[in-house]
């Protein structure tokens, strides 16, 4: 998870104060000292930490907390609200031009992930908002960037405007605008050049492009693993280009993340999107309140619901639920269901979104190995149609054949079959229990539970 170290420290700190019936100024002082250390260790800018602690301390010893019936919980509420404000407060919407196309300039240093993020953003605009984007290859100094964007365009089945490495980036941007208008496209996303460091030549070119196309958004793409340098880069780009927002990449990586928390406070520009993985669908709208909840171990139910709605076929889910009730749920159905869960993202990230999951026995510090799901898939795919429909026919010789075909051991095949039968019994009991409640209360049962192995 993003901000993992910070999350652990903050959760341990606020846990000490959570259940207190009475909170003294000394309690608040000790807590804010721990919070301060946690933020500094996470690489949050020193001035940002100082202002944050000051605001928390002022509110935590004020009337709203001291005269509350649950002062411990009120202090946590204050920390969460201030953390949310630190990251921008509310979700920042993407601009929409009065007259299409809406123009977005992607800027940043070389290696921050600009080109990939350009493709991800185009994919998100089409998928989430039903828009038609045009990708523009304006980084003429790096042939690999043009090739990469054209490859992304083919993968996404989206148009890419490119004139190769000999053209002027300003001319490319202008001609791309003309094409977008001719083809009635909604968005123009310009992938600009980057350097290994901020220099005058780079900035002059970006300023010229901006003056010519008058973009609705200028997004600074920042690698969240670059630490305090990310803050300095953000300041430089903002001073020269007056950026409208920030896109953080590699927020799923092993990063302290504090620099990311500092950017909003330093530039006063919102974090608009966050890259949560390498795949083209792993760019998310940044929700400060939801991220604050996850950092403090309160979960993120709204994001979990959105992921389920995007990746789970509701009609098919109801059919599978009926199959479970009637005990006709097969290994083919199980395979399909695992595929839907996989599409929602890494299991450890999904678990982080469940409120209180960090305190559940057995889940804390569990390493969810995605390979295990692939192993299960390989075993099921090595079975015949009859075996998947009726696992009871799988005798010892069939188990050996399945193990050889899947490249797994016989013991793994045995374990899967045993777990599948146990899961079927458990799900049947659960659905029968829900049916009983429905009969007693006259209420219809809702939802569908995914079994995790």
Buried (B, 14 or more C-beta within 10 A) or exposed (E): BBBBBBBBBBBEBBEEBEEBEEBEEEBBEBBBEBBBEBBBEBBBBEEBBEBBBEBBBEBBBEEBBBEBEBBBBBBBBBBBBBBBBBBBEEBBEBBEBEEBBBBBBBBBBBEBBBBBBBBBBBBBBBBBEEBBBBBBBBBBBBEEBBEBBBEBBEEBEBBBBBBEEEBBBBEBBEBBBEBBEEEEBBBBBBBBBBBEEBEEEBBEBBEBBBEBBEBBBBBBBBBBBBBBBBBBBBBBBBEBBEBBBBBBBBBBBEBBBBBBBBBBBBBEBBBBBBBBBEEBBBBBBBBBBBBBBBBBBBBBEEBBEBBBEEBBEEEBBEEBBEBBBEEEBBBBBBBEBBEBBBEBBBBBBBBBBBBEBBEEEEBEEEEBEEEEBEBBBBBBBBBEEEBBBEBEEBEEEBBEBBBEBBEBEBEBBBBBBEBBEEBBEEBBEBBEEBEEEEEEEEEEEEEBEBBEB
